[in-house]
Amino acid sequence: MTSFIKVPFASSGDKAAVPDTDAGGGVNMTQGYGQAYSLDPATDPSAKRIERDKMNWLFNRITQAINEIQSDGVAPFITSADNGGSAFSYGKGALVSLGGVVYQSLVASNTSTPPGANWSALPEKMQPLDATLTALAGLVGEANKLPYFNGSDTAALTDLTSVGRNIIGKTDIAAVLTYLGLSDAFLIKDKYLSASLNLNTLGGDGKYGIYAQPVTNNASLSKNYPTQEAGSLLVTPAANNGMQIYTTLSGNVWSRTSLDNTNTQWSSWVRPGFKTLDKNIDLNYLGGVDKYGFYGQSVSNDATPENNYPVKEAGTLLVSPAAYNGLQVYITLSGLIWSRHSLDSTNTNWSQWVRQALKSELDDGLALKFDSSSLSTTGKALVAKSTVADMRTYLQLFSAAQRDVGTGANQIPDMNAFSGSIVSKGYQKFPGGLIIQWGINNASVGGTSGNGEDVSYAIPFPNGCLSLTATFDNGGPVIPAAAASLVDNVYFKLRCSEASGSYIFRWIALGF
């Protein structure tokens, strides 16, 4: 059992303050009880008796101070009023409580009142010292360095370059891609097309990129493949929801374009003709409606910078519709993919060629531009996850992030399910089917059971009314009773207890 002082001594008893000093020999804080208190009052007129009210005051002050420390953990701040009009001087490291906050003195001879520069507020929750914090505390910070864990409760520093800092500072994927010089349209999706996926669904923002179908039997005509053969699919931006180009393992190339913005209408697949690039043709010339198609350059020495090739290597050129005079994609024999787009309608201005990063270079999407060791602790932890579920767990995306919007089980309510009409005679619908209706109407008088004023609901109840209540609208000396009789889903009858007159009632109905 603890020695907790629940109630300070003499909390409600009579008390008299003991002075700091007393010239007459009475009890005081400096000398305490003097010699006169030990004399026998019966025989010595100089004897003093112990004053009960002063003893109460002494014990009350002592137990009050102990109670404050036991209750709050630290002593309350001593004000000037507590200290006889002078500011109390705290030593460095002293702990005090003021206004529900615990402060620690940062300097010696501290006479200021917290909060302030000489005080530090202690946090409400403090992390206990453990091996993880000890490992971090053992590091010596350096410029352009970032701490990371290299083992169980062991830490080290790694370089944090300006590139790494810039990447970490980006707020979304689009900003990262722009900084890395990667076009969203040509990011390798690095995923296989499932047997159940319909190619009509691959169009629009978020679907552009390169896909693979490694299984010939999965390239079903019912899933809108141009032919039943394994191959790769390139989805690029164009009019409406884009353009699809399917290249089979045997080398046949098919293309089609979106006819709307909903992925429901696509043109028929077309296998375009193939043209050979002459060594004197400038690629800047190949733009516009009459130049769209596939071209081949079989001689590496003819792929010259003077003719605006991205690299001196034989390959295949795709010219497709896009902004202005289109988009060019050049695929070399070694498998490198380069792209650029027209900047006007005259084939004189083109953007710089941009090479598509290889998967080995991307190193999970980022290694092309900076060493992966410069990743932050968070970045390293994220790219180390092997499944989407592990990434969601790490990012603290719980079950709500995966729920659909609707009114079914485990769905996030759709606000459209809360429709209603907030007027004097109105209604409110709820996702579970409950409907609340209300209104103001006159009640018939002098009626008998089954009679009454016909009152229509704001809207018919789809199934029926569950409960109906009416109350008198006027707080006058006469408060008649109301009877509301259910009839059907459309209306009810309202009457009152009075034989004559006009009486208005407010009603509310619950149904579904």
Buried (B, 14 or more C-beta within 10 A) or exposed (E): EEEEBEEBBBEEEEBBEBEEEBEEBBBBEEEEBBEBBEBEEEEEEEBBEEBEEBBBBBBBBEBBBBBBEBEEEBBBBBEEEEEEEEEBEBEEEBEBBBEEBBBBBBBEEBEEBBEEEBBBEEEEEEEEEEEBEEBEEEEEEEEEBBBBBEEEEEBBBBEBBEBBBBBBEBEEEEEBBEBBEBBBBBBBBEEEBEEEBEBBEBBBEEBBBBBBBEEBEBBBEEBBBBBBBBBBBBBBBBEBBBBBBBBBEEEEBBBBBBEEEEBEEBEEBEBEEEBEBEEEBEBBEBBBEEBBBBBEBEEBEBBEEEBBBBBEBBBBBBBBBBEBBBBBBBBBEEEBBBBBBBBEEEBEEBEEBBBBBEEEEBBBBBBBBBBBBBBBEEBBBBBEBEEEEEBBEEEEEEEEEEEEEBBEEEEEBEEEBEEBEEEEBBBBBBBEEEBBBBBEBBBBBEBEEEEBBEBEBBBBBEEEBEEBEBEBBEEEEEEBEBBBBBEEBEBBBBBBBBEEEEBEBBBBBBBB
